[in-house]
Amino acid sequence: MLVRDDRVIFEKHREGGSTFPIPDFPEEVDLPPEYRRGVELNLPEVPENEVVRHYVRLSQKNWGVDVGFYPLGSCTMKYNPKFNEDVARLPQFTGLHPASPPHVVQGALRLMYHLQEFLKDLTGMDGATLQPVAGASGELTGIFMIKAYLKHVGEGHRDEVLIPDSAHGTNPATASMAGFKAVEVRSNSDGTLDVEDLKSKLSDRTVGLMITNPNTLGIFERDIKEITSLVHEAGGQVYMDGANFNALMGWVDLASLGIDVVHLNLHKTFSTPHGGGGPGAGAVLMKAHLEPFAPVPTVEYDPERETYFLNWDRPLSIGKVHAFYGHFLVMVRAYAYILSMGGEGLKQAAADAVLNANYLRHLVEGDYKVAYRTRSMHEFVITAKDIKRDTGVRTYDIAKRLLDYGFHAPTVYFPLIVPEAMMIEPTETETKETLEAFARALKEIKREAYERPEVLKEAPHTTPVRRLDEVKAAKALKVKWGD
């Protein structure tokens, strides 16, 4: 489809290509002038079978976890059971209006309340809010809660948030949006937070620490209790980025580690398809001292009346962080996932995620250098810096060549502290055979890099669209069929 002279041009349009139904209302209708169409209706005439083929062909050009392996590190692109999709599409849920009064949506409120209780049990926290609609939204909610708490206890002068150099980019962005200065803390040679560097940057201006655990290198912060104790001694709070909770479900009590507030990505860990811009949900769990500052309204239960209700009477609340109460159907999927898995099932999923990551790491580390030798959790990072030095082939080229082998590429060039990084997360849902096939592809690509580097530098060769100038593509989109 093109736009020319303010008129839409349909390149598949053919006169007589389709027959529109005869309207069942009189042609002469007494309508006020403002409701009358001033120009001819411009619709394409295309036979039905060609319309179907057009959109099916487009769908076949897309990649997704239902098509094949999607090893995006830090994104947890795992297969989501279709049962949870079916539940989320029940008309009793999809037909709810977000402005419905509480007494007519008791079932929805009950689901939200018990989902909060499940998440509190999984993290060891005291309070919860389901309102944030993404991980970044959850981060901002948590930091605003910490900001309100510090002001309430007379510590409002604090203005520095400590952030590891391996952190997600949303962490420093969140600190800045909340009005704070982001202060970087180095990683050590093991890939974990450097405790001595942390000590040197703690002060009476410290708001707190934003830490991901396991971190973006896929490594568990084994000094986490000492780290949280140091931050608390300095008068700060500890925010945990829960993007990697897929490795911890059912195994770790976050509260006992000294975490004060954490967000969980329901769209990554708890069965909503991740990607395509949403929808997401960044549920936030917090300890009791931060609970009064949670967004309004909170979903609560009145045991005397045996009813669920929305509590707006929270004078210390930071207010609303999203319209209505968040992405409800994401909550439905998470609730169905937790109920169907059970506590032992969630633990097994986390264990399998760690097992798969370490098995795949074992398969490839003879050919690719693992960035840190420390034991991996649910993901790991390899580097192609030696390959680049020897052949000129970059991580970018390897990622493009993987497409020719029928695999989506892993996350590349992140974390930023690893040169030529490839961040790989197989998740718990992939089979042994898939992991072995992916490892074989990486090994073959390395061989090609040394024997025929030009093949990689010009890849991909078999995809519908070849290698793009990605900067230009972002600025000068071509949306016409066949371009």
N, C-alpha and C positions, 0 to 999 in steps of 0.2 A: 504494500500500500504506500502511495506517495501523496504528498500534498502539493498541489500546483495551482497558483492563483486562487488560494483559499478554497479549492475544490479537491476532494479526495479522489484520487485516481487508483482504481483497483486493477492491477496488472493481469489478473486472471478473469476479469469481467468479459463476457461475451454476450452480445445482444441475443435474446431468446434463450439464454443458457438456463434459465429457470422460470417457473411460472409462479407468480405470487397469488395467494388465495384472493378470491373476490370478497371484499368486505361485506359483512352482513348488516350494515347500517346504511341508511340513505346517503347518496352522494351529496345532496343538498341539505346541509345542517345549519341551522341558524346559530352560528357561533359569533361571539364578540370579536371584533377585528384583532385584538391583541392575542387571541388564541389561534388565529389562522396562520397557516404556513405560507410564507412569502415566496419561497423558492421551491423548485421541484425536489422531492425526496431523492437523495443520491444513495442508492443501494447497489451492491454488486449483483450481477446475474451469473450465478455459477451453479452447475448441477450438484445435487446433493452428494453424489458419490465423490465428486472432486473436492468438495468441502471437507468431507470426512478424511479423504486421503491426505489432503493438505495438512490437517492438524495432527493426524497420526504420524506423518513423516516428521513433523516438527518435534513431536514427543519423543521419537526415536533418536533424535540428535542430542537429547538431554541425558546427563548422567545422574544417577542417584543410587542410594544404598539398596534399592530394590532391583537395580540392574547389575551392580557388582561391588567389589571391595572399595571402600572409601577411607583410606588410612590417614585422614587429616589429624595430625597431632594437636592436642588441646581442644579439639572440637567434639570429640566423642560421637562420631558419626556411626552409631551402631544401628543394627536392624531393630525396628520397632514392631512388636507383635500386632497383627491386624485386629486381634480381639479388642485391644484398647482403642483403636480407631473406630470400631463398630460401636463401642460403648459411648464414645464422645459424640457420635452422630445420631444417637437416639433423639427423636423429636421432643421427648420430655426435657432434654437439656438444650438442644439447639433452638427450641421455641420459646425459651425464657426471655423475658425482657429485662435488661439490667436495671430499669427503674421500678421493677415490681416491688411492692411493699413486702417486708420480711415475712408476714404471716402467710403469704401465698407461695413462698419459695423456701419452705422449711427443709425440703429435701436437699436443695442446693446448699443451703447454709450448713446443714448437717454434714454434707460431704466436705465442705471447706474446713469446718471445725475439726473433723477427724483426720483430714489430711494434715492439718497443722500439728495435731497430736502425734501422728506418725513421724513427721519430720523432727519434732522435738525429741522423740524417743531415739531417733537415729543419730542425732547430734549431741544429745545431753543438755540441750538448751532449755530455758524456762519460758520464753515467749516466742511468738511467730507472727509474721504478716505475709500474706500471699499477694499483696497489691502490686509490687514491682513487676514489670513485664519483660525484663531481660536481665542478664548478668550485670551489665553496666548500670541499669536502673537499680538493681539490688545494692550494688556498691555505693551508689550515691545516697541511697536511703540509709544504709548503715553509717556512712560517714556523717551525714546530717544528724543522725541520732546521737553519735558520739559528740558532735559539735554542740548540740543542745544540752547534752548531759554535762559537758565540761563547763558550759556557761552557767548551768543551774547550780553547780557546786563551787562556783567562784573561780574557775580556771579558764575563763574565756580568753585570756591573753595568749594561750598556746596557739601556734600557727604553723607548725612544721609536721608533715606526715612523712614518715620514713618508708621507703619503698625499695625492695631488692632490685638489682640491675637486671634480673631475669624475668621481671614481672610482665604481665599482660599490659599493653599500652593503655587500657582503660583505667588502670590504677592511678598513674600520675594525672590522667585527664580528670578523674573523679576528684582527686585532691584539689586540683586547680579550680574546678567548677564549684567546689565547696568553699572556696576562698582561702585555701591553704597553700603553702609552699611545699613542693615535692622535693625530698632530700634522698638521694640515691645511696643505697647500702650495697657494698660489693659482695660478690660470691667468692667463695674460696676454691681451692684446687679440687675439692670433692664435688663442687657444683651446688653446695648448700650455702646458706647465709653465713657470712664471716662475722662471728660473734664479736671479735675485737673491734672490727669496723663499726658494728652496731653500737658498742659501748661508747666509742668516740663521738657518735652523733646524737646520742640521747642527751636531753637537756630539759630545763624547765619550760622550754618552748615546744616540746614534743606533744603533739596531739595523740599520736599513736603510730602503730606499724600496720601496714597492709601487706600480708604475706599469703602466698599461695602454697598449699601443702596437700599432696605432693606438688613440688614446684613445676615450672614449665619445662624443666629438663627431665621431668619424670622421676624425680628423686625425692624421697621423704626427708623432711627436715628433722634429722634425728636429735638436734639440739633444741627442739621447739619449746620444751618446758623451761629451759634456761633462758631462752629468748623472751618468752612471754613474761617470765619473772622480772627480767631486767626492764622491760617496758613498763610493767606495773610499778616497779620501784621508782621509776622516773616520773610516775604520775600519768602515764599514757594508757591508752586502750589498744587492744589487739583486734584488728579486723582480718578475717580470713576470707580470701577469694576462694570460693568453693567450686570453681570450675572443674577441678579434678576429683570431685567427690566420688566419681565412678570407681576409684581405686580403694575407697575407704568404707563403703556402705556396710554397716553392720559390724565393722571391725574396730573402729576408733571412736571413743567418746571425746568430742572436740572440747567440751567444757572442761574436762579434766586436764587438757593440754594447756589451758589458760586462755582459750579463745573467748572473746567477749561478744562478738557478733560475726555472723557468717551468712553469705548468700549461697543458695543452691540453684543451679540451672535445671529447672524441671524439664526444659526442652533438650537437655543433653543427657541427663542421668536417668530421668524417669519417664521415658517413652513417648515424648512428642518428637516428630521428625524435625531434625535440626538442619537449617539451611534455607536459602531462598528469601532471607530477610525476615523470617518469623513464621508463626507467632512464637513468642518466648514467654518465660516466666522466671523471675529471679527471686523466689521466696527468701525471706530474711528471717533468720533465727537469732535470738539474742538472750543474754543472761538477764536476771531479774532486775538489776540496777538500771538497765537500758530500756526495759519493757515499757515504762511510762511514756517514753518518747516515740514509740512506734506510730506509724501513720494511722489516721482515722479513716473509716471506722474499723474497729477490730471485730472479728467474728467470735462470739462468745455463747455460752450455754447457761440458761437459768434452770437449775435443777428443781426449784420449787414449782415453776410453771411448766417445766419440761418442754421448753421452747428454746430455739436458737435465735439470736438477735444480733443486730449491728450496733455496737457501742460507739456513739459519737461523743460521749461525755468524758473526754480525756484532755484535761487542761494543759498538760505538758507535751502533748503530741506535736510532731513536726508538721502535721497537716496531711493533706492528700499528696500522693506522688503519682497518681494516675486516675483517669476518669473511672467512675464506678469502682469495681473491686478487683481489677486485674483481668487477665485472660482466663476466663472460667473453664473453657473446654480443655485447656492445657492442664488445669487442675484435675479435671475428670480423668484424663489419660493417666496422670500420675497416680491418682487414687486407685484406678483399676490395676495399674502395674504393680503397685505395692501389695494390694490384696491378693492378686494372682500369684505373685512371687513368694510372699510370706517372708518372715525374717531370715530364715535359713536360705531361701532362694536369693535374696539380696546379697547375703554374704557370699554365696557361691558365685554370683555374677561378678562381684568384685574380685574374688580369688581367680576366676577364669580370665578376667581382664589382665591381671598381673601375670598370670601364667602365659597367656598368648603373647604379651609384649616381650617377655623374657625369652620365649622360644624363638620368636622372630628375630630378636636381637642376636641370639646365638647363631642363627642361620646366616646372618649377613655380616657379622663383625669380623669375619676373616677377610672380607673383601673391602669393607668400608670401616673407617676409623670411628669408633664410638667416642663422642665428645668427652664424656666423663666415665671413668671405670666404675664408679659407685653403682651399687645394685639398683636396677630400674624398678619402678612400680608399673603403672599401666601404659606407659609410653617411654620412648627413648629418643635420643638425638644422635644422629651420625653426621659426619662432615665429609664433604668432597674436596676439601682444600688441597690434599695431596694429588688428587686426580686433576684438579685445575692447574696445579703447578707443573705437572708432568705433560699434560695433553692440551691444556687450554679449554677443556670442557668444564662448564660450570654446573652448579647444582640446577640452575634454571634449565639447562640443556637436558640433564638427566630426567627432570620432571616432565619435560615435553616428550621425551622418548618413551617414557612409561605409558603414555597414551596409546602409542602404537602397539604396545604389548597387552592392551585391554585393561589397564589399571588406571584409576584416578591417582594423581600424584599426591604425595604427602604434603604437609605444611612445609614451606621452604623459607629460608632466610629468617627463621625465628626459632628460638630466642636470639636476640640481636647480639648476645655475647659470644655466640658460636659462629665462626666464619663458614660460609658455604653450608649452612645448616639444612638438614632434612629431619623433620620432627614427625615421628611415626607412631600412630596409636591404632592398633588392630581391633581394639575392643573385645568384649567377651563373646560376641556373636559370630565371629568368623571361625571357619573350620581349619583343622590342621592342614588339609589339602590346599586351601586358599592361601594360607601363610607360606607354605612351601613354594607354591607357584609364584607368588610375589617375590620371594627371595631369589628364585631362579631368574626372574626378569631383571632384578637389580644386578645380579652377578653377570648376566649376559650383557647388560648395558655397560658395565665397567669394562668388560673385554672389548666391546665395540669402541669405547672411549680411547683405548690404547691402539687399536688396530685400524679403526675407521672413524676418527673423531668428527669428520665432516657430516656423517650420518646423524649424529646427535645434534650438531650445531644447526642443522636444517629441520630437525624434527618439530612437530609430528608429520608423518607422511601419509597416514591412512585415515585421518579424521575428516569430517565434512568441511572444516575450516582449517587451513594450514596456519603456520605461525604468524601471529599478528604483530604489528607495531602497537603494543598495548597502550602506550600513552596516547597515540593518535586515535586508536579505537575508542578510547574512553571519551575523547573530545569530538570525534566525527563519526558517529554511529551510522552504519548502513543497515537499514531495516527492511529494504526491499527484498522480496523473495528472489532467490537466485544470486544475490550479490555475495 
